[in-house]
């Protein structure tokens, strides 16, 4: 399996803004896009000109309207040194926006090789990565903090996908809980740390431009109400809520609680419990609203609770 390359900082910026309303991009004619090479259209760019011919607005397939963005396979093979070619949006005005959606169609690998395809959102003002999702040979990899070294980032295998079918990728920034949630077709596949900026204004698509094509359509950027499960998820629950002195933890399905963090309403960590037993002592907390961040062996979730 080809090594997936981790790039934590991208420096390409194109200074143009969109309106503050929800952003919808489907590469349609009424949005000012024309069939053919994307580079330069509506200030989208393809910095590596040798792949510009393989990045097009096409009408082969779509989910919204008649057109989509296509990253074609390069008949000359992958980029040198396992490199990735970038497709970069203009700067999008995303004040108070926390949700990103895009429809993706990934062709099945052929007799040669399949492409690595990445979806990246980042902050141009801070020149830092906000989220990155890589698709490769049926598996989904997500960039998150490295548990062995929290100051570094690593790819985590988070799920699988079906080739030759449209799927919807959704990313929600939970800044209050200091988390990012990732969904495929509205199914939560991973909850990770908010390791970078609490904002994004650039969208980037990256590919090795190997022998298979990828399509992107119906990009949507909006503000959504952040939702946090109240008291339970599969294999775990807690009570009471509100709590005065202790929180009781229930665990089943042979799961193990690796860590529980308590965050205040601003997302600041106030307590950490490593491998806790069946109770958490919260008597020392001031009365107010808090978040309970629970890490099991193979899943993570954040809950609201009230200290009285």
C-alpha positions as a Markdown table, in Angstrom:
| # | Residue | x | y | z |
|---|---|---|---|---|
| 1 | Unk | 0.0 | 0.0 | 0.0 |
| 2 | Unk | 1.3 | 3.4 | -1.0 |
| 3 | Unk | 2.4 | 5.6 | 1.9 |
| 4 | Unk | -0.1 | 8.4 | 2.6 |
| 5 | Unk | 1.7 | 11.7 | 2.9 |
| 6 | Unk | 0.9 | 14.0 | 5.8 |
| 7 | Unk | 1.0 | 17.7 | 5.1 |
| 8 | Unk | 0.0 | 19.8 | 8.1 |
| 9 | Unk | 0.6 | 23.3 | 6.7 |
| 10 | Unk | -0.5 | 24.6 | 3.3 |
| 11 | Unk | 0.4 | 28.1 | 2.2 |
| 12 | Unk | -1.6 | 28.8 | -0.9 |
| 13 | Unk | -4.0 | 31.8 | -0.6 |
| 14 | Unk | -6.1 | 33.6 | -3.1 |
| 15 | Unk | -7.7 | 36.8 | -1.9 |
| 16 | Unk | -11.3 | 36.8 | -2.9 |
| 17 | Unk | -14.4 | 36.5 | -0.7 |
| 18 | Unk | -17.9 | 35.1 | -0.8 |
| 19 | Unk | -21.0 | 36.4 | 0.9 |
| 20 | Unk | -21.5 | 35.7 | 4.6 |
| 21 | Unk | -24.6 | 33.5 | 3.8 |
| 22 | Unk | -24.4 | 29.7 | 3.5 |
| 23 | Unk | -22.0 | 28.8 | 0.7 |
| 24 | Unk | -23.1 | 26.4 | -2.1 |
| 25 | Unk | -20.8 | 25.5 | -5.0 |
| 26 | Unk | -21.9 | 22.9 | -7.6 |
| 27 | Unk | -19.8 | 24.1 | -10.5 |
| 28 | Unk | -22.9 | 25.0 | -12.6 |
| 29 | Unk | -23.1 | 27.5 | -15.4 |
| 30 | Unk | -25.3 | 29.9 | -13.4 |
| 31 | Unk | -22.5 | 30.1 | -10.8 |
| 32 | Unk | -20.1 | 31.3 | -13.5 |
| 33 | Unk | -18.4 | 28.0 | -14.3 |
| 34 | Unk | -17.7 | 26.7 | -17.8 |
| 35 | Unk | -17.0 | 23.2 | -19.0 |
| 36 | Unk | -13.3 | 22.5 | -19.4 |
| 37 | Unk | -10.2 | 23.2 | -17.3 |
| 38 | Unk | -11.0 | 24.6 | -13.8 |
| 39 | Unk | -7.8 | 26.6 | -13.3 |
| 40 | Unk | -8.6 | 30.3 | -13.2 |
| 41 | Unk | -12.4 | 29.9 | -13.1 |
| 42 | Unk | -14.0 | 31.9 | -10.3 |
| 43 | Unk | -10.5 | 32.1 | -8.8 |
| 44 | Unk | -10.1 | 28.4 | -8.2 |
| 45 | Unk | -6.5 | 27.4 | -8.9 |
| 46 | Unk | -4.4 | 24.4 | -9.8 |
| 47 | Unk | -0.9 | 25.5 | -8.9 |
| 48 | Unk | 0.9 | 22.5 | -10.5 |
| 49 | Unk | 0.3 | 23.3 | -14.2 |
| 50 | Unk | 1.3 | 19.9 | -15.4 |
| 51 | Unk | -1.9 | 18.5 | -13.9 |
| 52 | Unk | -4.1 | 21.4 | -14.9 |
| 53 | Unk | -5.5 | 19.5 | -17.9 |
| 54 | Unk | -6.7 | 16.7 | -15.6 |
| 55 | Unk | -8.8 | 19.1 | -13.3 |
| 56 | Unk | -12.0 | 20.0 | -15.2 |
| 57 | Unk | -15.6 | 21.1 | -14.8 |
| 58 | Unk | -17.5 | 18.2 | -16.5 |
| 59 | Unk | -21.0 | 17.0 | -17.1 |
| 60 | Unk | -20.2 | 13.3 | -16.8 |
| 61 | Unk | -22.0 | 12.9 | -13.5 |
| 62 | Unk | -23.3 | 15.1 | -10.7 |
| 63 | Unk | -25.5 | 15.1 | -7.6 |
| 64 | Unk | -26.7 | 18.7 | -7.8 |
| 65 | Unk | -27.4 | 20.2 | -11.2 |
| 66 | Unk | -25.6 | 18.9 | -14.3 |
| 67 | Unk | -22.0 | 19.4 | -13.5 |
| 68 | Unk | -19.2 | 18.5 | -11.0 |
| 69 | Unk | -15.5 | 18.9 | -10.5 |
| 70 | Unk | -13.5 | 16.0 | -12.0 |
| 71 | Unk | -9.9 | 15.0 | -11.1 |
| 72 | Unk | -9.0 | 12.7 | -13.9 |
| 73 | Unk | -6.4 | 10.0 | -13.9 |
| 74 | Unk | -3.0 | 10.9 | -15.5 |
| 75 | Unk | -2.1 | 8.3 | -18.2 |
| 76 | Unk | 1.6 | 9.1 | -17.4 |
| 77 | Unk | 1.2 | 7.7 | -13.9 |
| 78 | Unk | 1.3 | 9.1 | -10.4 |
| 79 | Unk | 3.2 | 12.3 | -9.5 |
| 80 | Unk | 6.9 | 11.9 | -8.6 |
| 81 | Unk | 7.9 | 10.9 | -5.1 |
| 82 | Unk | 4.3 | 10.0 | -4.2 |
| 83 | Unk | 3.4 | 13.7 | -4.4 |
| 84 | Unk | -0.1 | 15.2 | -4.4 |
| 85 | Unk | -1.5 | 17.8 | -6.8 |
| 86 | Unk | -3.7 | 20.4 | -5.2 |
| 87 | Unk | -6.9 | 22.1 | -6.3 |
| 88 | Unk | -7.5 | 25.2 | -4.2 |
| 89 | Unk | -10.7 | 27.2 | -3.8 |
| 90 | Unk | -10.7 | 31.0 | -3.4 |
| 91 | Unk | -10.9 | 32.2 | 0.2 |
| 92 | Unk | -14.4 | 31.6 | 1.4 |
| 93 | Unk | -16.0 | 34.0 | 4.0 |
| 94 | Unk | -17.0 | 31.5 | 6.7 |
| 95 | Unk | -17.5 | 33.6 | 9.8 |
| 96 | Unk | -19.6 | 31.6 | 12.3 |
| 97 | Unk | -19.6 | 28.6 | 10.0 |
| 98 | Unk | -18.9 | 25.2 | 11.5 |
| 99 | Unk | -20.2 | 22.6 | 9.0 |
| 100 | Unk | -18.6 | 21.5 | 5.7 |
| 101 | Unk | -20.3 | 19.1 | 3.2 |
| 102 | Unk | -19.2 | 17.7 | -0.1 |
| 103 | Unk | -20.5 | 14.9 | -2.4 |
| 104 | Unk | -17.7 | 12.6 | -3.6 |
| 105 | Unk | -17.6 | 9.9 | -6.3 |
| 106 | Unk | -14.4 | 7.7 | -6.4 |
| 107 | Unk | -14.0 | 5.4 | -9.3 |
| 108 | Unk | -12.9 | 1.8 | -8.6 |
| 109 | Unk | -9.2 | 1.0 | -9.0 |
| 110 | Unk | -8.2 | -0.5 | -12.3 |
| 111 | Unk | -5.5 | -3.0 | -13.1 |
| 112 | Unk | -2.8 | -0.4 | -12.3 |
| 113 | Unk | -3.2 | 1.7 | -9.2 |
| 114 | Unk | -5.9 | 3.7 | -7.5 |
| 115 | Unk | -5.5 | 7.3 | -6.5 |
| 116 | Unk | -5.1 | 8.7 | -3.1 |
| 117 | Unk | -7.7 | 11.5 | -2.8 |
| 118 | Unk | -7.8 | 14.0 | 0.0 |
| 119 | Unk | -10.4 | 16.6 | 1.1 |
| 120 | Unk | -8.7 | 19.4 | 3.2 |
| 121 | Unk | -10.1 | 22.5 | 4.9 |
| 122 | Unk | -7.8 | 25.0 | 6.5 |
| 123 | Unk | -7.4 | 28.6 | 7.8 |
| 124 | Unk | -5.7 | 30.8 | 5.3 |
| 125 | Unk | -5.1 | 33.6 | 7.9 |
| 126 | Unk | -3.2 | 31.2 | 10.2 |
| 127 | Unk | -1.9 | 29.0 | 7.3 |
| 128 | Unk | -2.8 | 25.9 | 9.3 |
| 129 | Unk | -4.7 | 22.8 | 8.6 |
| 130 | Unk | -8.2 | 22.4 | 10.2 |
| 131 | Unk | -9.2 | 19.0 | 8.9 |
| 132 | Unk | -8.0 | 16.5 | 6.4 |
| 133 | Unk | -9.6 | 13.3 | 5.1 |
| 134 | Unk | -7.9 | 10.8 | 2.8 |
| 135 | Unk | -9.6 | 8.1 | 0.7 |
| 136 | Unk | -7.4 | 5.2 | -0.5 |
| 137 | Unk | -8.3 | 1.8 | -1.8 |
| 138 | Unk | -11.6 | 1.6 | 0.0 |
| 139 | Unk | -10.4 | 3.0 | 3.4 |
| 140 | Unk | -10.9 | 6.4 | 5.0 |
| 141 | Unk | -8.0 | 8.0 | 6.9 |
| 142 | Unk | -8.5 | 11.1 | 9.1 |
| 143 | Unk | -5.8 | 13.4 | 10.4 |
| 144 | Unk | -5.8 | 13.7 | 14.2 |
| 145 | Unk | -3.4 | 14.3 | 17.1 |
| 146 | Unk | -1.0 | 11.5 | 17.8 |
| 147 | Unk | -1.8 | 9.8 | 21.1 |
| 148 | Unk | 1.8 | 9.0 | 21.7 |
| 149 | Unk | 2.9 | 12.6 | 20.9 |
| 150 | Unk | 0.0 | 15.1 | 21.1 |
| 151 | Unk | 2.1 | 17.8 | 19.6 |
| 152 | Unk | 2.2 | 15.9 | 16.2 |
| 153 | Unk | -0.4 | 14.8 | 13.8 |
| 154 | Unk | -1.0 | 11.3 | 12.3 |
| 155 | Unk | -3.5 | 9.5 | 10.1 |
| 156 | Unk | -6.1 | 7.4 | 11.8 |
| 157 | Unk | -8.0 | 4.7 | 9.9 |
| 158 | Unk | -11.6 | 5.7 | 10.5 |
| 159 | Unk | -13.8 | 3.7 | 8.2 |
| 160 | Unk | -14.4 | 2.4 | 4.7 |
| 161 | Unk | -16.2 | 3.6 | 1.6 |
| 162 | Unk | -17.7 | 2.0 | -1.6 |
| 163 | Unk | -16.2 | 2.9 | -4.9 |
| 164 | Unk | -18.3 | 3.9 | -7.9 |
| 165 | Unk | -21.0 | 5.3 | -5.7 |
| 166 | Unk | -21.7 | 8.9 | -4.6 |
| 167 | Unk | -21.1 | 9.5 | -0.9 |
| 168 | Unk | -21.5 | 12.6 | 1.3 |
| 169 | Unk | -18.6 | 13.7 | 3.6 |
| 170 | Unk | -19.7 | 16.0 | 6.4 |
| 171 | Unk | -17.3 | 17.7 | 8.9 |
| 172 | Unk | -18.6 | 19.6 | 11.9 |
| 173 | Unk | -16.3 | 21.7 | 14.1 |
| 174 | Unk | -17.4 | 21.3 | 17.8 |
| 175 | Unk | -15.3 | 24.2 | 19.0 |
| 176 | Unk | -16.9 | 24.3 | 22.5 |
| 177 | Unk | -16.1 | 20.7 | 23.0 |
| 178 | Unk | -12.8 | 21.0 | 21.3 |
| 179 | Unk | -13.7 | 18.3 | 18.8 |
| 180 | Unk | -14.2 | 17.6 | 15.1 |
| 181 | Unk | -16.9 | 15.1 | 14.0 |
| 182 | Unk | -16.7 | 13.3 | 10.7 |
| 183 | Unk | -19.7 | 11.7 | 8.9 |
| 184 | Unk | -20.2 | 9.6 | 5.8 |
| 185 | Unk | -23.8 | 9.7 | 4.5 |
| 186 | Unk | -24.9 | 11.1 | 7.9 |
| 187 | Unk | -23.2 | 8.2 | 9.8 |
| 188 | Unk | -20.7 | 9.4 | 12.4 |
| 189 | Unk | -17.4 | 7.6 | 11.6 |
| 190 | Unk | -15.0 | 9.4 | 13.8 |
| 191 | Unk | -14.7 | 12.1 | 16.5 |
| 192 | Unk | -11.3 | 13.7 | 16.8 |
| 193 | Unk | -9.5 | 16.5 | 18.5 |
| 194 | Unk | -9.8 | 20.1 | 17.3 |
| 195 | Unk | -6.0 | 20.3 | 16.8 |
| 196 | Unk | -5.8 | 23.5 | 14.7 |
| 197 | Unk | -7.8 | 26.6 | 14.0 |
| 198 | Unk | -11.4 | 26.8 | 15.1 |
| 199 | Unk | -12.2 | 28.1 | 11.6 |
| 200 | Unk | -11.7 | 27.4 | 8.0 |
| 201 | Unk | -11.9 | 29.5 | 4.8 |
| 202 | Unk | -10.1 | 27.4 | 2.2 |
| 203 | Unk | -11.2 | 24.1 | 0.6 |
| 204 | Unk | -8.6 | 22.0 | -1.1 |
| 205 | Unk | -8.8 | 18.7 | -3.0 |
| 206 | Unk | -5.6 | 16.7 | -3.5 |
| 207 | Unk | -4.8 | 13.7 | -5.5 |
| 208 | Unk | -1.9 | 11.5 | -6.6 |
| 209 | Unk | -3.5 | 11.6 | -10.1 |
| 210 | Unk | -2.9 | 8.0 | -10.5 |
| 211 | Unk | -5.1 | 5.9 | -12.8 |
| 212 | Unk | -8.6 | 6.5 | -11.3 |
| 213 | Unk | -10.8 | 9.6 | -11.3 |
| 214 | Unk | -12.6 | 11.4 | -8.5 |
| 215 | Unk | -15.6 | 13.8 | -8.7 |
| 216 | Unk | -16.7 | 16.5 | -6.3 |
| 217 | Unk | -20.1 | 18.2 | -6.2 |
| 218 | Unk | -22.5 | 20.1 | -4.0 |
| 219 | Unk | -20.0 | 21.8 | -1.7 |
| 220 | Unk | -21.9 | 23.4 | 1.2 |
| 221 | Unk | -20.6 | 25.5 | 4.1 |
| 222 | Unk | -23.0 | 26.6 | 6.8 |
| 223 | Unk | -23.6 | 27.2 | 10.4 |
| 224 | Unk | -25.2 | 24.4 | 12.2 |
| 225 | Unk | -26.3 | 24.0 | 15.9 |
| 226 | Unk | -23.8 | 21.8 | 17.6 |
| 227 | Unk | -25.3 | 18.7 | 19.0 |
| 228 | Unk | -23.9 | 16.7 | 21.9 |
| 229 | Unk | -25.3 | 13.4 | 23.1 |
| 230 | Unk | -27.0 | 13.9 | 26.5 |
| 231 | Unk | -26.1 | 10.8 | 28.6 |
| 232 | Unk | -25.2 | 7.8 | 26.5 |
| 233 | Unk | -23.8 | 6.1 | 23.3 |
| 234 | Unk | -23.3 | 2.5 | 22.4 |
| 235 | Unk | -21.7 | 0.7 | 25.3 |
| 236 | Unk | -21.6 | 3.6 | 27.7 |
| 237 | Unk | -24.0 | 5.8 | 29.8 |
| 238 | Unk | -23.7 | 7.9 | 32.9 |
| 239 | Unk | -26.0 | 9.4 | 35.7 |
| 240 | Unk | -27.2 | 11.5 | 37.3 |
| 241 | Unk | -27.5 | 14.6 | 35.2 |
| 242 | Unk | -27.5 | 17.2 | 36.9 |
| 243 | Unk | -24.9 | 15.9 | 39.3 |
| 244 | Unk | -23.9 | 17.2 | 42.7 |
| 245 | Unk | -20.9 | 15.1 | 44.1 |
| 246 | Unk | -20.4 | 12.1 | 41.8 |
| 247 | Unk | -21.1 | 10.9 | 38.3 |
| 248 | Unk | -21.8 | 7.1 | 38.0 |
| 249 | Unk | -20.4 | 5.4 | 34.8 |
| 250 | Unk | -21.9 | 2.4 | 33.2 |
| 251 | Unk | -19.9 | 0.4 | 30.6 |
| 252 | Unk | -20.8 | -2.8 | 28.7 |
| 253 | Unk | -20.0 | -4.7 | 25.5 |
| 254 | Unk | -16.5 | -5.5 | 26.9 |
| 255 | Unk | -15.5 | -1.9 | 26.5 |
| 256 | Unk | -12.9 | -0.1 | 28.7 |
| 257 | Unk | -12.9 | 3.5 | 29.6 |
| 258 | Unk | -9.4 | 4.8 | 28.8 |
| 259 | Unk | -9.9 | 8.4 | 29.8 |
| 260 | Unk | -12.5 | 10.9 | 30.8 |
| 261 | Unk | -12.0 | 14.7 | 30.6 |
| 262 | Unk | -14.2 | 17.4 | 32.0 |
| 263 | Unk | -14.3 | 20.6 | 30.1 |
| 264 | Unk | -15.9 | 23.9 | 31.0 |
| 265 | Unk | -18.3 | 25.7 | 28.8 |
| 266 | Unk | -15.4 | 27.4 | 26.9 |
| 267 | Unk | -13.7 | 24.1 | 26.2 |
| 268 | Unk | -11.0 | 24.5 | 28.8 |
| 269 | Unk | -10.0 | 21.2 | 30.4 |
| 270 | Unk | -10.6 | 21.3 | 34.2 |
| 271 | Unk | -10.2 | 17.6 | 35.2 |
| 272 | Unk | -8.8 | 14.4 | 33.7 |
| 273 | Unk | -9.4 | 10.8 | 34.9 |
| 274 | Unk | -7.2 | 8.0 | 33.5 |
| 275 | Unk | -8.8 | 4.6 | 33.4 |
| 276 | Unk | -11.5 | 5.7 | 35.9 |
| 277 | Unk | -13.6 | 3.2 | 37.8 |
| 278 | Unk | -17.4 | 3.4 | 38.1 |
| 279 | Unk | -17.5 | 6.9 | 39.6 |
| 280 | Unk | -16.1 | 10.4 | 39.0 |
| 281 | Unk | -15.8 | 12.9 | 41.8 |
| 282 | Unk | -17.2 | 16.2 | 40.7 |
| 283 | Unk | -17.9 | 17.7 | 44.1 |
| 284 | Unk | -15.0 | 20.2 | 43.7 |
| 285 | Unk | -16.4 | 21.8 | 40.5 |
| 286 | Unk | -18.3 | 25.1 | 40.7 |
| 287 | Unk | -22.0 | 24.9 | 39.8 |
| 288 | Unk | -22.6 | 25.3 | 36.0 |
| 289 | Unk | -22.6 | 23.6 | 32.6 |
| 290 | Unk | -19.8 | 21.3 | 31.7 |
| 291 | Unk | -18.8 | 18.7 | 29.0 |
| 292 | Unk | -17.8 | 15.1 | 29.7 |
| 293 | Unk | -15.4 | 13.8 | 27.1 |
| 294 | Unk | -15.2 | 10.0 | 27.2 |
| 295 | Unk | -12.6 | 8.0 | 25.4 |
| 296 | Unk | -13.3 | 4.2 | 25.0 |
| 297 | Unk | -11.0 | 1.8 | 23.2 |
| 298 | Unk | -12.6 | 2.3 | 19.8 |
| 299 | Unk | -14.8 | 5.4 | 20.1 |
| 300 | Unk | -15.1 | 8.8 | 21.7 |
| 301 | Unk | -18.0 | 11.0 | 22.5 |
| 302 | Unk | -18.7 | 14.2 | 24.4 |
| 303 | Unk | -21.8 | 14.8 | 26.7 |
| 304 | Unk | -23.3 | 17.8 | 28.3 |
| 305 | Unk | -23.8 | 17.7 | 32.1 |
| 306 | Unk | -24.8 | 20.2 | 34.8 |
| 307 | Unk | -23.0 | 20.5 | 38.1 |
| 308 | Unk | -25.4 | 21.7 | 40.9 |
